[in-house]
């Protein structure tokens, strides 16, 4: 065991720190009801998202809270007593009736004169243009495998042969084995730090829980951490010069595919962005990551 690990284990067994950890955990449990009802501020909800990734007890409590909420939503409400209904009706009847001014008449002839009617031929031409644009968008979407497509070219050599992927896999393991840096930072601050466009992944069941910066293969990179099906998935966004540095990446992109790699139990998927590159890392196969999360 290293000296750092020994110090970490000693701090974990310290009675004062253990009592403080339990007190913080009880506070989080007290907030789960408001978390389920989406009544917490975004920063607090992000902290709970990060906590739920590694706490099975709190995940069970969330499921219990959801079951109670669903039960209350389906339980029929008892009707009011007749005496209460009579008092409410008497009170509303005694109120003065509101007066509503009639709406001003509309001169339809003026509107018809102001708006020229389009001919049938013009409308048909517009429909044809819209259909061509839509067809082109569909073909482009299919060529790239769709926003969540799974067209992946697997790396034929070890992950260590591509420094970008090796650095991303190593950083993911470090992040997964430690506490997250904290609540999600301002994305504008992260964008300014790395100087590349950053747009988080937006998918049903995927939630951004953290954003910070790091260094991959000697270049600055943005790090976006997501909660997906109660597991941690990390996206690294890097400058174009780093992303296209290796020929395996360039070959996959030229074939309109994403580059996938496997490093033990960790899967990686790399694909280009508008003016940067993205590497998605998580437990599971590259095909599953690409099909579910990669845009």
Backbone as numpy.savetxt, mean C-alpha at the origin, in Angstrom:
# Nx Ny Nz CAx CAy CAz Cx Cy Cz
28.03 -16.18 19.94 27.17 -14.98 19.94 28.06 -13.74 19.94
27.76 -12.75 19.08 28.55 -11.55 19.02 28.30 -10.68 20.24
29.20 -9.69 20.44 29.03 -8.79 21.57 27.73 -7.99 21.46
27.37 -7.56 20.24 26.13 -6.81 20.05 24.92 -7.67 20.39
24.93 -8.96 19.95 23.81 -9.85 20.26 23.72 -10.10 21.75
24.89 -10.21 22.41 24.86 -10.43 23.85 24.27 -9.24 24.58
24.64 -8.03 24.15 24.06 -6.86 24.77 22.57 -6.79 24.52
22.12 -7.16 23.31 20.69 -7.14 23.01 19.94 -8.13 23.90
20.50 -9.36 24.08 19.85 -10.34 24.92 19.81 -9.88 26.37
20.90 -9.20 26.86 20.91 -8.71 28.23 19.84 -7.66 28.43
19.71 -6.75 27.46 18.68 -5.73 27.60 17.29 -6.36 27.57
17.10 -7.41 26.77 15.78 -8.03 26.67 15.37 -8.66 28.00
16.36 -9.20 28.77 16.05 -9.84 30.04 16.03 -8.86 31.20
16.31 -7.59 30.98 16.28 -6.61 32.04 14.85 -6.44 32.55
14.58 -6.60 33.85 13.20 -6.53 34.37 12.53 -5.19 34.09
13.27 -4.09 34.22 12.66 -2.78 33.99 12.24 -2.62 32.54
13.10 -3.03 31.61 12.74 -2.92 30.20 11.62 -3.88 29.84
11.60 -5.06 30.46 10.53 -6.01 30.20 9.20 -5.45 30.69
9.19 -4.80 31.86 7.95 -4.20 32.36 7.49 -3.07 31.45
8.44 -2.26 30.97 8.08 -1.18 30.06 7.52 -1.73 28.75
8.11 -2.83 28.24 7.62 -3.42 27.00 6.20 -3.94 27.17
5.94 -4.57 28.32 4.58 -5.07 28.55 3.57 -3.93 28.66
3.97 -2.85 29.33 3.06 -1.71 29.45 2.75 -1.12 28.08
3.77 -1.00 27.22 3.53 -0.49 25.87 2.64 -1.43 25.07
2.82 -2.73 25.27 2.00 -3.70 24.55 0.54 -3.60 24.99
0.28 -3.43 26.30 -1.09 -3.27 26.77 -1.72 -2.00 26.22
-0.92 -0.94 26.08 -1.44 0.29 25.48 -1.85 0.06 24.03
-1.05 -0.71 23.29 -1.40 -1.01 21.90 -2.68 -1.83 21.82
-2.85 -2.78 22.75 -4.07 -3.60 22.76 -5.29 -2.71 23.00
-5.16 -1.71 23.87 -6.28 -0.81 24.14 -6.66 0.00 22.91
-5.74 0.18 21.98 -6.01 0.98 20.77 -6.57 0.15 19.62
-6.62 -1.19 19.77 -7.01 -2.03 18.65 -8.48 -1.81 18.25
-9.34 -1.51 19.24 -10.74 -1.25 18.89 -10.88 -0.05 17.98
-10.19 1.05 18.32 -10.22 2.24 17.46 -9.52 1.98 16.14
-8.50 1.10 16.14 -7.80 0.74 14.90 -8.75 0.02 13.94
-9.54 -0.93 14.47 -10.48 -1.67 13.63 -11.54 -0.74 13.05
-11.97 0.25 13.85 -13.00 1.19 13.39 -12.41 2.34 12.57
-11.09 2.29 12.30 -10.40 3.31 11.49 -10.59 4.70 12.07
-10.45 4.81 13.41 -10.61 6.08 14.10 -9.28 6.67 14.55
-8.15 6.00 14.26 -6.85 6.48 14.71 -6.22 7.40 13.66
-5.39 8.35 14.09 -4.65 9.17 13.11 -3.71 8.29 12.30
-3.34 8.73 11.09 -2.51 7.89 10.21 -1.20 7.44 10.84
-0.54 8.31 11.62 0.75 7.94 12.19 0.59 6.80 13.20
-0.46 6.88 14.05 -0.69 5.81 15.02 -1.09 4.52 14.31
-1.93 4.62 13.27 -2.32 3.42 12.51 -1.12 2.77 11.86
-0.16 3.56 11.37 1.05 3.00 10.77 1.89 2.25 11.80
1.98 2.79 13.00 2.71 2.10 14.05 2.07 0.77 14.40
0.72 0.74 14.45 0.03 -0.52 14.73 0.19 -1.50 13.58
0.20 -1.00 12.34 0.44 -1.88 11.19 1.78 -2.59 11.34
2.81 -1.82 11.70 4.14 -2.41 11.87 4.15 -3.41 13.02
3.41 -3.10 14.09 3.38 -4.01 15.25 2.65 -5.30 14.91
1.56 -5.21 14.13 0.77 -6.41 13.82 1.53 -7.40 12.95
2.52 -6.91 12.20 3.29 -7.83 11.35 3.96 -8.91 12.18
4.43 -8.57 13.38 5.16 -9.54 14.19 4.49 -9.97 15.46
3.21 -9.62 15.69 2.53 -9.95 16.96 1.28 -10.76 16.67
1.35 -12.08 16.88 0.20 -12.94 16.63 -0.92 -12.66 17.62
-0.57 -12.31 18.85 -1.60 -12.04 19.86 -2.48 -10.87 19.45
-1.87 -9.79 19.00 -2.66 -8.62 18.59 -3.45 -8.90 17.31
-2.91 -9.74 16.42 -3.67 -10.08 15.22 -4.93 -10.86 15.60
-4.82 -11.75 16.58 -6.02 -12.47 17.05 -7.01 -11.50 17.68
-6.51 -10.51 18.40 -7.40 -9.52 19.00 -8.12 -8.70 17.93
-7.41 -8.39 16.84 -8.05 -7.66 15.74 -9.16 -8.49 15.12
-8.91 -9.80 14.92 -9.95 -10.67 14.37 -11.15 -10.72 15.30
-10.92 -10.75 16.63 -12.03 -10.75 17.59 -12.81 -9.45 17.51
-12.10 -8.32 17.42 -12.79 -7.03 17.31 -13.63 -6.97 16.03
-13.10 -7.50 14.93 -13.87 -7.51 13.68 -15.12 -8.38 13.81
-14.99 -9.53 14.47 -16.14 -10.41 14.65 -17.21 -9.73 15.51
-16.81 -9.04 16.57 -17.78 -8.34 17.42 -18.46 -7.23 16.64
-17.68 -6.48 15.85 -18.29 -5.39 15.07 -19.29 -5.93 14.06
-18.94 -7.04 13.38 -19.87 -7.63 12.42 -21.13 -8.14 13.11
-20.96 -8.71 14.31 -22.13 -9.21 15.04 -23.06 -8.08 15.44
-22.49 -6.97 15.89 -23.32 -5.82 16.25 -24.02 -5.24 15.03
-23.36 -5.31 13.89 -23.98 -4.77 12.68 -25.15 -5.59 12.18
-25.20 -6.87 12.53 -26.30 -7.73 12.07 -27.37 -7.95 13.13
-27.12 -7.53 14.37 -28.12 -7.71 15.43 -29.26 -6.74 15.22
-30.53 -7.20 15.15 -31.66 -6.29 14.94 -31.85 -5.34 16.12
-32.20 -4.11 15.80 -32.41 -3.09 16.82 -33.84 -3.19 17.34
-33.99 -3.17 18.67 -35.33 -3.26 19.27 -36.13 -2.01 18.93
-37.40 -2.15 18.59 -38.21 -0.98 18.24 -38.45 -0.09 19.46
-38.64 1.21 19.20 -38.90 2.15 20.30 -40.28 1.89 20.90
-40.42 2.26 22.15 -41.71 2.09 22.83 -42.75 3.04 22.24
-44.03 2.64 22.25 -45.08 3.52 21.67 -45.12 4.89 22.32
-44.91 4.99 23.63 -44.97 6.28 24.30 -43.88 7.21 23.79
-42.67 6.66 23.55 -41.58 7.47 23.03 -41.88 7.94 21.62
-42.44 7.06 20.79 -42.79 7.48 19.43 -43.83 8.58 19.45
-44.81 8.49 20.36 -45.86 9.51 20.44 -45.29 10.86 20.84
-44.32 10.89 21.78 -43.73 12.15 22.20 -42.91 12.78 21.07
-42.18 11.94 20.32 -41.40 12.48 19.20 -42.33 13.03 18.12
-43.39 12.32 17.82 -44.34 12.79 16.80 -45.00 14.08 17.22
-45.37 14.20 18.51 -46.01 15.43 18.99 -45.05 16.61 18.92
-43.76 16.36 19.25 -42.79 17.45 19.23 -42.52 17.93 17.80
-42.45 17.01 16.86 -42.19 17.42 15.48 -43.41 18.08 14.84
-44.60 17.66 15.25 -45.82 18.27 14.69 -45.96 19.70 15.15
-45.49 20.01 16.37 -45.63 21.36 16.91 -44.67 22.34 16.26
-43.65 21.88 15.55 -42.71 22.78 14.91 -43.34 23.50 13.74
-42.95 24.76 13.48 -43.50 25.48 12.32 -43.04 24.85 11.02
-43.92 24.84 10.05 -43.59 24.25 8.76 -42.65 25.17 7.98
-41.58 24.64 7.40 -40.66 25.49 6.62 -41.31 25.91 5.31
-40.88 27.08 4.85 -41.36 27.59 3.56 -40.23 27.48 2.55
-40.53 26.92 1.42 -39.53 26.72 0.37 -39.94 27.52 -0.85
-39.04 28.39 -1.32 -39.32 29.19 -2.50 -39.31 28.31 -3.74
-40.25 28.49 -4.66 -40.27 27.67 -5.88 -39.06 27.99 -6.74
-38.52 27.00 -7.43 -37.35 27.25 -8.29 -37.70 28.12 -9.47
-36.72 28.89 -9.91 -36.92 29.77 -11.05 -37.08 28.94 -12.32
-37.97 29.35 -13.21 -38.16 28.58 -14.45 -36.91 28.63 -15.31
-36.68 27.56 -16.02 -35.51 27.44 -16.90 -35.94 27.63 -18.34
-35.22 28.49 -19.02 -35.50 28.75 -20.43 -34.71 27.74 -21.26
-35.38 26.63 -21.61 -34.69 25.59 -22.37 -34.32 26.05 -23.76
-35.05 27.00 -24.30 -34.74 27.46 -25.67 -33.39 28.15 -25.70
-33.06 28.91 -24.63 -31.76 29.58 -24.59 -30.63 28.56 -24.53
-30.81 27.52 -23.68 -29.76 26.50 -23.58 -29.55 25.78 -24.90
-30.68 25.46 -25.58 -30.56 24.76 -26.86 -29.84 25.61 -27.89
-30.08 26.94 -27.81 -29.44 27.81 -28.80 -27.96 27.99 -28.50
-27.60 27.95 -27.19 -26.20 28.19 -26.82 -25.32 26.98 -27.09
-25.90 25.76 -27.04 -25.11 24.55 -27.21 -25.39 23.97 -28.58
-24.44 24.01 -29.49 -24.68 23.45 -30.82 -24.78 21.93 -30.75
-25.67 21.38 -31.53 -25.85 19.93 -31.60 -24.78 19.33 -32.51
-24.19 18.21 -32.03 -23.20 17.53 -32.84 -23.90 16.60 -33.83
-23.35 16.55 -34.98 -23.93 15.68 -35.99 -23.64 14.23 -35.65
-24.39 13.32 -36.24 -24.18 11.89 -36.01 -22.80 11.45 -36.47
-22.33 12.01 -37.58 -21.00 11.65 -38.07 -19.89 12.08 -37.12
-20.05 13.27 -36.51 -19.03 13.73 -35.56 -18.99 12.85 -34.33
-20.16 12.47 -33.81 -20.20 11.59 -32.64 -19.57 10.23 -32.97
-19.83 9.69 -34.15 -19.26 8.41 -34.54 -17.74 8.50 -34.63
-17.22 9.62 -35.14 -15.77 9.78 -35.24 -15.13 9.82 -33.85
-15.79 10.52 -32.92 -15.25 10.58 -31.57 -15.24 9.20 -30.92
-16.30 8.41 -31.15 -16.33 7.05 -30.61 -15.20 6.20 -31.19
-14.92 6.36 -32.49 -13.85 5.58 -33.10 -12.49 5.96 -32.52
-12.25 7.25 -32.31 -10.97 7.69 -31.72 -10.82 7.12 -30.32
-11.92 7.18 -29.52 -11.84 6.64 -28.16 -11.57 5.15 -28.16
-12.17 4.43 -29.13 -11.96 2.98 -29.20 -10.51 2.65 -29.57
-9.93 3.45 -30.49 -8.54 3.21 -30.89 -7.60 3.47 -29.72
-7.84 4.56 -28.98 -6.99 4.86 -27.82 -7.10 3.75 -26.78
-8.32 3.27 -26.52 -8.50 2.20 -25.54 -7.80 0.93 -25.99
-7.91 0.59 -27.28 -7.26 -0.62 -27.79 -5.75 -0.52 -27.63
-5.18 0.67 -27.93 -3.75 0.84 -27.78 -3.30 0.69 -26.33
-4.12 1.21 -25.40 -3.77 1.08 -23.98 -3.80 -0.37 -23.54
-4.80 -1.14 -24.03 -4.89 -2.55 -23.66 -3.71 -3.33 -24.20
-3.33 -3.06 -25.46 -2.19 -3.77 -26.04 -0.90 -3.46 -25.29
-0.71 -2.18 -24.93 0.50 -1.83 -24.17 0.49 -2.50 -22.81
-0.67 -2.56 -22.16 -0.79 -3.21 -20.85 -0.42 -4.69 -20.94
-0.91 -5.35 -21.99 -0.59 -6.77 -22.16 0.89 -6.98 -22.48
1.47 -6.06 -23.28 2.88 -6.21 -23.63 3.78 -6.16 -22.41
3.38 -5.39 -21.41 4.16 -5.28 -20.18 3.70 -6.27 -19.13
2.77 -7.13 -19.45 2.31 -8.11 -18.47 1.26 -7.57 -17.54
0.68 -6.36 -17.80 -0.33 -5.80 -16.93 0.31 -5.19 -15.69
-0.49 -4.39 -14.94 0.05 -3.74 -13.75 0.48 -4.73 -12.70
-0.09 -5.92 -12.69 0.31 -6.93 -11.72 0.67 -8.22 -12.41
1.11 -8.14 -13.65 1.42 -9.34 -14.40 2.58 -10.11 -13.82
2.72 -11.36 -14.22 3.76 -12.20 -13.63 4.78 -12.67 -14.67
5.00 -11.88 -15.73 5.99 -12.23 -16.74 7.37 -11.92 -16.19
8.05 -12.95 -15.72 9.32 -12.79 -15.03 10.38 -13.65 -15.69
11.55 -13.07 -15.94 12.72 -13.82 -16.37 13.59 -14.08 -15.15
13.77 -15.34 -14.79 14.55 -15.69 -13.61 16.04 -15.57 -13.90
16.76 -15.02 -12.96 18.20 -14.87 -13.08 18.85 -16.25 -13.13
19.68 -16.47 -14.15 20.30 -17.79 -14.33 21.54 -17.98 -13.47
22.05 -16.91 -12.89 23.25 -16.99 -12.06 22.88 -16.68 -10.61
23.76 -16.93 -9.63 23.44 -16.60 -8.24 23.15 -15.11 -8.06
22.34 -14.80 -7.05 21.97 -13.41 -6.81 23.19 -12.54 -6.55
24.23 -13.13 -6.00 25.44 -12.35 -5.72 26.11 -11.82 -6.98
25.75 -12.35 -8.15 26.35 -11.86 -9.39 25.80 -10.50 -9.79
24.67 -10.08 -9.23 24.09 -8.76 -9.50 24.17 -7.96 -8.20
25.11 -7.03 -8.08 25.29 -6.31 -6.82 24.03 -5.64 -6.30
23.20 -5.09 -7.20 21.97 -4.44 -6.76 21.06 -5.42 -6.03
20.83 -6.60 -6.63 19.95 -7.60 -6.02 20.55 -8.15 -4.73
21.86 -8.39 -4.73 22.50 -8.90 -3.51 22.37 -7.90 -2.36
22.56 -6.61 -2.65 22.43 -5.59 -1.62 21.00 -5.49 -1.12
20.04 -5.59 -2.05 18.63 -5.50 -1.64 18.24 -6.68 -0.75
18.69 -7.89 -1.10 18.37 -9.07 -0.28 18.98 -8.95 1.11
20.23 -8.48 1.19 20.88 -8.33 2.49 20.19 -7.27 3.34
19.80 -6.15 2.72 19.14 -5.09 3.48 17.75 -5.54 3.94
17.04 -6.32 3.10 15.73 -6.82 3.51 15.84 -7.70 4.75
16.83 -8.57 4.78 17.00 -9.45 5.96 17.31 -8.62 7.20
18.08 -7.55 7.03 18.37 -6.70 8.18 17.11 -6.01 8.68
16.28 -5.50 7.74 15.05 -4.83 8.13 14.08 -5.81 8.78
13.97 -7.02 8.21 13.01 -7.99 8.72 13.36 -8.49 10.11
14.64 -8.44 10.48 15.07 -8.97 11.77 15.16 -7.91 12.85
14.78 -6.67 12.56 14.88 -5.59 13.54 13.60 -4.77 13.52
13.51 -3.80 14.41 12.37 -2.90 14.44 12.44 -1.96 13.23
11.27 -1.62 12.69 11.25 -0.64 11.60 11.68 0.72 12.12
12.21 1.59 11.22 12.69 2.89 11.69 11.63 3.75 12.35
10.34 3.44 12.19 9.30 4.25 12.80 8.16 4.46 11.83
7.27 5.42 12.11 6.14 5.68 11.21 6.60 6.20 9.86
5.73 6.10 8.89 6.07 6.51 7.52 6.51 7.98 7.49
7.67 8.23 6.91 8.15 9.59 6.77 7.41 10.28 5.64
7.60 11.59 5.58 7.05 12.37 4.49 7.72 11.91 3.20
6.91 11.45 2.23 7.47 10.95 0.98 8.22 12.03 0.23
7.80 13.30 0.39 8.52 14.38 -0.28 9.96 14.47 0.25
10.14 14.24 1.54 11.49 14.27 2.10 12.33 13.11 1.56
11.71 11.94 1.40 12.43 10.80 0.83 12.77 11.07 -0.62
11.83 11.63 -1.37 12.10 11.95 -2.78 13.27 12.92 -2.90
13.27 13.93 -2.03 14.34 14.93 -2.09 15.69 14.31 -1.73
15.67 13.32 -0.84 16.93 12.71 -0.40 17.57 11.87 -1.50
16.75 11.18 -2.31 17.31 10.28 -3.32 17.25 10.88 -4.72
16.42 11.89 -4.93 16.37 12.57 -6.21 15.74 11.79 -7.34
14.84 10.84 -7.03 14.14 10.08 -8.07 12.65 10.09 -7.76
11.79 9.93 -8.79 10.35 9.89 -8.54 9.97 8.67 -7.69
9.07 8.85 -6.75 8.64 7.78 -5.85 7.13 7.78 -5.77
6.51 6.67 -6.14 5.07 6.48 -6.01 4.84 5.14 -5.33
4.24 5.11 -4.15 4.02 3.84 -3.44 3.10 2.91 -4.22
3.23 1.63 -3.98 2.34 0.62 -4.56 0.97 0.75 -3.91
-0.06 0.80 -4.73 -1.43 0.86 -4.22 -2.19 -0.35 -4.73
-2.43 -1.28 -3.85 -3.14 -2.51 -4.16 -4.08 -2.84 -3.02
-5.20 -3.50 -3.28 -6.05 -3.96 -2.18 -5.27 -4.90 -1.26
-5.35 -4.65 0.02 -4.64 -5.48 0.98 -3.20 -5.11 1.20
-2.71 -4.05 0.53 -1.33 -3.59 0.68 -1.34 -2.22 1.32
-0.56 -2.05 2.39 -0.57 -0.78 3.12 0.86 -0.34 3.41
1.14 0.92 3.11 2.46 1.48 3.38 2.61 1.71 4.88
3.67 1.16 5.48 3.86 1.29 6.92 5.18 1.97 7.27
6.01 2.28 6.30 7.27 2.95 6.60 7.97 3.41 5.35
8.72 4.50 5.44 9.49 5.02 4.31 10.74 5.70 4.85
11.89 5.35 4.28 13.15 5.95 4.71 14.16 5.80 3.56
15.41 6.10 3.80 16.44 6.01 2.78 17.56 5.10 3.26
18.29 4.54 2.28 19.44 3.68 2.59 20.41 3.76 1.42
21.39 2.88 1.41 22.37 2.83 0.33 22.45 1.40 -0.19
22.30 1.22 -1.51 22.43 -0.08 -2.15 23.54 -0.02 -3.19
24.50 -0.91 -3.08 25.61 -0.98 -4.03 26.27 0.39 -4.23
26.37 1.16 -3.14 27.05 2.43 -3.19 26.21 3.59 -3.69
24.92 3.39 -3.96 24.06 4.46 -4.47 22.90 4.69 -3.49
22.39 5.93 -3.39 21.24 6.19 -2.51 19.99 5.49 -3.04
19.14 5.04 -2.13 17.92 4.34 -2.51 16.81 4.69 -1.52
15.60 4.77 -2.04 14.42 4.95 -1.19 13.91 3.57 -0.77
13.44 3.47 0.46 12.92 2.22 0.99 11.47 2.43 1.39
10.56 1.63 0.82 9.15 1.67 1.18 8.77 0.30 1.73
8.32 0.26 2.98 7.92 -0.99 3.63 6.41 -1.09 3.61
5.91 -2.28 3.24 4.47 -2.52 3.14 4.06 -3.69 4.04
2.82 -3.64 4.48 2.19 -4.79 5.11 1.28 -5.43 4.05
1.56 -6.71 3.76 0.79 -7.43 2.74 0.46 -8.82 3.29
-0.82 -9.09 3.51 -1.25 -10.38 4.07 -0.47 -10.72 5.34
-0.35 -9.71 6.21 0.34 -9.88 7.50 1.80 -10.30 7.33
2.40 -9.90 6.25 3.82 -10.14 6.07 4.49 -8.85 5.61
5.79 -8.78 5.81 6.55 -7.59 5.44 7.10 -7.73 4.03
6.86 -6.73 3.20 7.42 -6.65 1.85 8.07 -5.28 1.70
9.27 -5.24 1.14 10.04 -4.00 1.05 10.34 -3.70 -0.42
10.12 -2.44 -0.80 10.42 -1.98 -2.16 11.58 -0.99 -2.10
12.56 -1.21 -2.96 13.70 -0.31 -3.08 13.61 0.40 -4.43
13.68 1.73 -4.41 13.64 2.54 -5.63 15.01 3.20 -5.77
15.67 2.93 -6.91 17.06 3.34 -7.09 17.20 4.16 -8.37
18.29 4.93 -8.51 18.52 5.69 -9.75 18.70 4.76 -10.95
18.43 5.31 -12.13 18.51 4.50 -13.36 19.91 3.96 -13.60
20.94 4.76 -13.30 22.30 4.29 -13.60 22.66 3.06 -12.78
22.11 2.92 -11.58 22.35 1.72 -10.79 21.47 0.57 -11.28
20.25 0.87 -11.62 19.32 -0.19 -12.01 19.77 -0.89 -13.29
20.20 -0.11 -14.29 20.57 -0.68 -15.59 22.05 -1.07 -15.68
22.75 -1.08 -14.56 24.19 -1.33 -14.60 24.51 -2.75 -15.04
23.70 -3.74 -14.64 24.01 -5.14 -14.94 23.32 -5.58 -16.23
24.00 -6.36 -17.09 23.41 -6.78 -18.37 22.18 -7.67 -18.20
22.07 -8.44 -17.11 20.89 -9.28 -16.91 19.64 -8.43 -16.75
19.76 -7.30 -16.08 18.63 -6.39 -15.93 18.25 -5.80 -17.27
19.24 -5.36 -18.03 18.96 -4.75 -19.33 18.32 -5.75 -20.28
18.77 -7.01 -20.25 18.20 -8.02 -21.15 16.74 -8.30 -20.80
16.41 -8.37 -19.50 15.03 -8.64 -19.10 14.12 -7.50 -19.51
14.56 -6.26 -19.29 13.74 -5.09 -19.64 13.55 -5.02 -21.15
14.59 -5.33 -21.92 14.46 -5.29 -23.38 13.45 -6.31 -23.88
13.24 -7.40 -23.14 12.25 -8.42 -23.51 10.88 -8.14 -22.92
10.69 -6.93 -22.36 9.42 -6.54 -21.73 9.05 -7.49 -20.60
10.04 -7.89 -19.84 9.82 -8.75 -18.69 10.47 -8.15 -17.46
10.08 -8.66 -16.32 10.73 -8.29 -15.07 11.80 -9.32 -14.76
12.83 -8.91 -14.06 13.90 -9.82 -13.67 13.61 -10.34 -12.27
13.55 -11.67 -12.13 13.32 -12.28 -10.83 14.54 -13.05 -10.36
14.68 -13.14 -9.05 15.80 -13.86 -8.46 15.36 -14.47 -7.14
16.06 -15.51 -6.73 15.77 -16.20 -5.47 17.05 -16.23 -4.65
16.94 -15.83 -3.40 18.07 -15.84 -2.47 17.60 -16.56 -1.20
17.76 -17.89 -1.16 17.22 -18.67 -0.04 15.71 -18.67 -0.07
15.09 -18.21 1.00 13.63 -18.11 1.06 13.12 -16.76 0.59
14.03 -15.88 0.20 13.68 -14.52 -0.21 13.56 -14.45 -1.72
12.46 -13.84 -2.20 12.28 -13.60 -3.62 12.48 -12.13 -3.95
12.98 -11.85 -5.16 13.22 -10.49 -5.61 12.65 -10.31 -7.01
12.08 -9.14 -7.27 11.57 -8.80 -8.60 12.04 -7.38 -8.90
12.66 -7.19 -10.08 13.16 -5.88 -10.49 12.48 -5.47 -11.79
12.06 -4.20 -11.86 11.44 -3.68 -13.07 11.69 -2.17 -13.15
11.67 -1.59 -14.36 11.96 -0.16 -14.51 10.75 0.70 -14.18
11.01 1.91 -13.70 9.99 2.93 -13.50 10.21 4.04 -14.53
9.45 5.12 -14.41 9.54 6.18 -15.40 10.94 6.76 -15.49
11.58 7.03 -14.36 12.93 7.60 -14.37 13.77 7.00 -13.25
13.52 5.73 -12.94 14.24 5.06 -11.86 14.09 3.55 -12.05
14.48 2.79 -11.06 14.30 1.35 -11.07 13.75 0.89 -9.74
13.03 -0.24 -9.74 12.38 -0.74 -8.53 12.78 -2.19 -8.30
13.05 -2.53 -7.04 13.33 -3.90 -6.63 12.40 -4.22 -5.47
11.56 -5.24 -5.63 10.62 -5.66 -4.60 11.14 -6.94 -3.95
11.19 -6.98 -2.63 11.80 -8.09 -1.90 10.83 -8.57 -0.83
10.67 -9.89 -0.72 9.83 -10.46 0.32 9.96 -11.97 0.34
9.38 -12.57 1.37 9.37 -14.03 1.45 8.43 -14.58 0.37
8.87 -15.59 -0.37 8.05 -16.19 -1.41 8.74 -16.14 -2.76
8.06 -16.68 -3.76 8.65 -16.75 -5.09 8.57 -15.40 -5.81
9.48 -15.15 -6.75 9.41 -13.90 -7.53 8.11 -13.79 -8.32
7.60 -14.93 -8.84 6.36 -14.88 -9.62 5.19 -14.41 -8.77
5.13 -14.88 -7.52 4.03 -14.47 -6.65 4.13 -12.99 -6.30
5.33 -12.53 -6.00 5.52 -11.11 -5.72 5.14 -10.26 -6.91
5.56 -10.67 -8.10 5.29 -9.91 -9.30 3.80 -9.88 -9.61
3.15 -11.03 -9.51 1.74 -11.10 -9.83 0.86 -10.34 -8.88
1.28 -10.21 -7.61 0.43 -9.59 -6.62 0.73 -8.13 -6.37
2.01 -7.71 -6.52 2.39 -6.38 -6.09 3.03 -5.53 -7.17
3.89 -6.10 -8.00 4.63 -5.28 -8.95 3.69 -4.64 -9.95
3.89 -3.34 -10.20 3.02 -2.63 -11.14 3.58 -2.67 -12.54
